[in-house]
Amino acid sequence: MVPGIPGAKGLVGPPLDHIASRAYVAGTLRNTPDNLRAWVQHPQRIHHPSAMPEMGMSDQDARDVSAYLYTLR
C-alpha cells in the first residue's frame, strides 16, 4: 500500500507508509537514499530471488521514486 495513491493496495510486500523511518529495506540493506534507489531500480540484484520484479526503471525514475518514498515518514 502507498498512502494517498488510489488503487495501490498490493498484497505481496509490506505497506510503504513510514518506509523512510525504517532501518532496513529488502530485509538487510541499510535504509539510505542510495540503497533505496538501488532497491527500487534493481531489486533482483539486491535480493535474489525477490517477489519484487525488475521494472526496467530508468536512473531518473528510480531517483524520483526513492525521493517520494523518503517523504513517507
C-alpha positions as CSV (number, residue, x, y, z in Angstrom):
1,M,0.0,0.0,0.0
2,V,1.1,3.5,-0.8
3,P,-0.5,6.3,1.2
4,G,-2.5,8.7,-0.9
5,I,-2.3,6.6,-4.1
6,P,-5.7,5.2,-5.1
7,G,-5.6,1.6,-6.0
8,A,-2.1,0.9,-4.6
9,K,-3.2,-2.0,-2.4
10,G,-0.8,-4.8,-3.3
11,L,-0.8,-7.9,-1.2
12,V,2.7,-9.1,-1.7
13,G,5.1,-6.7,0.1
14,P,4.8,-4.6,3.2
15,P,2.9,-1.3,3.3
16,L,5.1,1.6,2.3
17,D,3.8,4.0,4.8
18,H,6.7,5.1,7.1
19,I,9.3,3.5,4.8
20,A,11.6,6.4,5.3
21,S,11.7,5.7,9.0
22,R,12.6,2.0,8.6
23,A,16.2,0.9,9.4
24,Y,16.4,-1.5,6.5
25,V,15.0,-2.1,3.1
26,A,14.9,-5.5,1.4
27,G,15.4,-7.1,4.8
28,T,19.1,-6.5,5.2
29,L,20.0,-3.3,3.2
30,R,20.6,-0.2,5.4
31,N,17.9,2.4,4.5
32,T,19.9,5.2,2.8
33,P,18.8,7.2,-0.2
34,D,21.3,5.4,-2.4
35,N,20.4,2.0,-1.2
36,L,16.7,2.6,-1.5
37,R,17.2,3.9,-5.1
38,A,19.2,0.8,-5.9
39,W,16.5,-1.5,-4.4
40,V,13.6,0.1,-6.4
41,Q,15.6,0.1,-9.6
42,H,17.2,-3.4,-9.3
43,P,15.6,-5.5,-6.6
44,Q,16.8,-8.8,-8.1
45,R,20.4,-7.6,-7.8
46,I,19.9,-6.8,-4.2
47,H,18.0,-9.8,-3.1
48,H,17.6,-12.8,-5.5
49,P,15.1,-14.3,-5.6
50,S,12.7,-11.5,-4.6
51,A,9.0,-11.1,-5.1
52,M,9.7,-7.5,-6.3
53,P,10.2,-7.6,-10.1
54,E,12.7,-5.7,-12.2
55,M,10.6,-3.0,-13.8
56,G,13.2,-1.6,-16.2
57,M,13.2,1.7,-14.3
58,S,15.5,4.4,-15.6
59,D,18.0,6.1,-13.3
60,Q,15.8,9.3,-13.2
61,D,12.7,7.3,-12.4
62,A,14.5,5.4,-9.6
63,R,15.7,8.7,-8.1
64,D,12.1,10.2,-8.3
65,V,10.5,7.1,-6.8
66,S,13.0,6.9,-3.9
67,A,12.8,10.6,-3.3
68,Y,9.0,10.2,-3.0
69,L,9.4,7.2,-0.7
70,Y,11.6,9.3,1.6
71,T,8.7,11.7,2.2
72,L,6.8,8.8,3.8
73,R,7.9,9.2,7.5
